[in-house]
Amino acid sequence: MKMTDDNKEIIFNNITKWLRDSNFVMSEEKITVVTSEFYAKAYLQSDHEYILEIMSATGIETRFALRIRLPVSEQQLENYENLEPKEKLIFDDKMNAVIFPQRQSINIKEKSAFLEKTISIDPKSIDAKQEVMQNISNLLGSAKKLEISFDELLSN
């Protein structure tokens, strides 16, 4: 579905409003209307460990990427990189069991691990708020499960 940049801005403003209404604190917001780039950082008042980033996808579609940096240490990432191929496959399968049902992806590179989800929003849908908040809730749940997996990796 093609949208105008105005719709993208309206949707971004709705997402940030819905987050605020759901006890998220907005720690950063950038709106560059000329290039249709929208970015925000938010965290739950009760949980500062998981910082949610909301970024507009390129193009005029109303797609946004939701991203959470996983709280994993350099040591955990190093342990992950040094796994034997069979152990790495088992660990990857464990991660995929968490993220694939939610259509999320994990990106591990350099000294960071990110959990990501791209969402498309129809501004006319009466379920838009529920869909966005459910995707964010699922992302936070997956991040917590993956953090446990990485903690187990460090303890082994």
C-alpha positions in Angstrom: 0.0 0.0 0.0 1.5 3.3 -1.1 1.2 6.2 1.3 2.2 9.8 1.4 4.9 11.1 3.7 2.1 12.9 5.6 0.7 9.5 6.5 4.1 8.3 7.6 4.4 11.3 9.9 0.9 10.7 11.3 1.6 7.1 12.0 4.9 7.9 13.6 3.2 10.5 15.9 0.6 7.9 16.7 3.2 5.2 17.6 5.0 7.6 19.9 1.7 8.7 21.5 0.7 5.0 22.0 4.0 4.3 23.7 3.7 7.3 26.0 0.1 6.2 26.9 1.5 2.7 27.7 4.1 4.0 30.3 7.0 4.3 27.9 9.4 7.2 28.3 10.6 8.8 25.1 14.3 9.4 25.5 14.9 10.7 22.0 12.8 11.7 19.0 13.9 12.9 15.6 11.6 13.9 12.7 13.1 14.9 9.4 10.1 15.6 7.3 12.1 16.5 4.2 13.6 13.1 3.9 10.7 11.2 5.6 13.0 9.9 8.3 11.5 9.3 11.7 13.3 7.9 14.7 12.6 7.5 18.4 14.0 5.8 21.4 11.8 4.6 24.3 11.9 2.5 27.3 9.3 1.3 29.9 9.3 3.3 33.1 9.6 0.0 35.0 12.4 -1.4 32.8 15.3 0.7 31.7 17.3 -2.3 30.5 15.5 -2.7 27.1 15.6 0.4 24.9 13.2 0.2 22.0 14.1 2.1 18.8 11.5 3.0 16.2 12.8 3.9 12.7 11.0 4.6 9.5 11.9 2.3 6.7 13.1 3.9 3.4 10.5 4.6 0.7 7.0 6.0 1.1 5.5 2.8 2.5 4.3 3.0 6.1 6.8 0.5 7.4 8.7 1.0 10.6 11.5 -1.0 12.1 11.3 -1.8 15.8 14.7 -2.7 17.3 16.0 -3.6 20.8 19.7 -3.9 21.6 20.1 -7.0 23.6 21.9 -6.6 26.9 24.7 -9.1 26.1 28.3 -8.6 27.1 31.3 -8.7 24.9 32.3 -12.0 26.6 28.9 -13.5 25.7 29.2 -12.5 22.1 32.8 -13.8 22.0 31.6 -17.1 23.5 28.9 -17.2 20.8 31.4 -16.6 18.0 33.8 -19.3 19.4 31.2 -22.0 19.6 31.9 -25.2 17.7 29.8 -25.4 14.5 27.4 -28.0 16.0 27.0 -26.1 19.3 26.4 -22.9 17.3 23.7 -24.6 15.3 22.0 -25.8 18.5 22.2 -22.3 19.9 20.9 -20.7 16.7 18.0 -23.1 16.7 17.2 -22.1 20.2 17.2 -18.4 19.2 15.2 -19.1 16.1 12.5 -21.0 18.1 12.0 -17.7 20.0 12.1 -15.2 17.1 10.7 -17.0 14.0 7.2 -17.5 15.3 7.1 -13.7 15.9 8.6 -12.9 12.5 11.5 -11.2 14.2 15.2 -11.3 13.3 18.4 -11.1 15.2 21.5 -9.3 14.0 24.7 -10.1 15.8 27.7 -8.2 14.6 30.8 -6.7 16.1 30.1 -6.1 19.7 26.3 -5.8 19.6 23.2 -8.0 19.2 19.9 -6.5 18.0 16.5 -8.0 17.9 14.4 -6.5 15.1 10.9 -6.5 13.7 9.6 -4.6 10.6 6.0 -3.6 10.8 3.6 -2.2 8.3 0.8 0.0 9.5 -2.5 0.9 7.9 -3.5 4.3 9.4 -7.1 3.6 8.8 -7.2 0.3 10.7 -9.0 0.3 14.0 -6.6 -2.3 15.2 -3.4 -0.4 14.4 -2.7 0.6 18.0 -3.3 -3.0 19.3 -1.1 -4.5 16.5 1.8 -2.1 17.2 1.7 -2.6 20.9 1.4 -6.3 20.5 4.5 -6.4 18.3 6.4 -4.3 20.8 5.3 -6.6 23.7 6.4 -9.6 21.7 9.7 -8.0 20.9 10.3 -7.3 24.6 9.3 -10.9 25.5 11.7 -12.3 22.9 14.5 -10.0 24.1 14.1 -11.4 27.7 14.1 -15.0 26.5 17.2 -14.4 24.3 19.0 -12.7 27.2 18.4 -15.8 29.3 19.9 -17.9 26.5 23.0 -15.7 26.3 23.3 -15.8 30.1 23.3 -19.6 29.9 25.9 -19.4 27.2 28.2 -17.4 29.5 27.8 -19.8 32.4 28.8 -22.8 30.3 
